[in-house]
Amino acid sequence: MSPLASAFLFQSLIVCIQALNVAIIGEGVIGTSTALAIKRLDKDVNITVYHDKDFKDILSHGIAGLFRIDDGKPINRLYGAQTFERLAELWREFGGNSGVQLVSGHILSQSQEKLDAQWENYGQVVYNYVNLTYPQLHSQFKLENDELYKAIHYTAFTSEGARYIPWMKKLLEETYDVMYIKQHIDSVEELGDDGYDVVVNCGGLAGGKLAADGDEKKMYPIRGLLLKTNASWQKHFLYRDFTTFTIPVIDAVYVGTIKEEHNDSLVIDEESIEKIWGAYLELQPAFKDVEIIDRFVGLRPARVGGARVKAETRNNTNGNEYRIVHNYGHGGNGFTLGWGSAEHAARLALGFDTSQYDELLNRVHIDMPKDVHKEKPKEMSDQDRAIVK
C-alpha cells in the first residue's frame, strides 16, 4: 500500500465513528458510475453529487454507448474488461431495463492494421470475435472498391446514456440515499473548503479546470454529432472506418458521426447532418427512407495522455487535510471505460488497495488472463477473394 493510501486509511480509522463525507462533481456516466462503485464498496459513505446542468443537456444523455476501446494501453484494457463484466452482469439480471443491450455487428475498414488493433484492444474480451471471409463481406455490403475492404464481427453491449444513467441514479437515490444538488462548482477546492473528506472530480471536459492544478492545458474537445432514427429493423451495429456507423439501442438506432478535434461548437448544422447521412447511405442504401427523429451534438472530453484517474491530498482554508480523486478525460470511450475507472476511483476515494491498477499505469503491454484469452482469428485468405472474383 502506498504511503498516501496508508495515511488516508489511518485518518479514516481515527474518524471511523463518523461516516465519510464524499462530494462528486458530475452526474454523467463517470460521476454516476463512481458514486455507485463507492457505495458498493462502503454503503455507509455519505455521497453528494453536484451538477450544474440538467441531465438532458449533458454529453452522456445522447450517447449510444457501444463497447469498443480506441486506445488499447494496458490500463484501458483493464478498465474495459471490468466494464464489460459489469455490463454482462446487468444484462443477465435486469436486461434492457438497465439501459444495457446485447448487440452484434461489424466493423469495415481498408486498413488491416486498424482491424488488428481492435483484436489487441478488446477482441479477447467481447464475444464471437471473428474476421469475415470475403464471400461473407461481399454478400452483405456493396461498396465501391469492395475488394479493398476487410471486416470483423463481434458481440458486445450498448449502454444507452438516456436509460443507463437514470437507472443508476434511481438506484443511488432510492437504495443508497445519495443526494443530488444542482450547483455550479468552480474548482475541487471549493468543496474541500466546505468540509468534505473526499472530493471526486468527474467533470468531463471541465475536469482540468476543476482540478485547479494546470491540467486544463491537457484537455481538448472532440465534437461529435448523432442522429437518432426510427429504423427499428436494424438489429446489428455497423461501422466503416470508425466514424460512419449505426448503433441500435433498445428502441431506436443512432447514426453517426463526426470527430472534430478542438471544435467546441454545440450548433447542430445542416452541413454536418448531410455529411453524416450521405456517408451512411453509401454504406447502407436501405436507410434512404428512414426518418431522423432526434439529433444531438456533444463534446467528447479528450485529454493528452488519456484519462486521469489519480488521488492527491490538499489542505483547505481551515488547514484540514482532505483527499481529491480525479476521474476525467475519457475522450470518446467514457461508457466503455467508465465502470472500470469508477472502480479504480472508488478504491482511491476510500483508501483501499489499488495495486492492480498501479502496476499497469506505466506498462505498454498487458497479457490478458488465461481464462479470457482466445486465439486470434485468421485473416481473410486470397482463396476467399477468388470465390467471388
Disulfide bonds with the S-S distance in Angstrom:
none
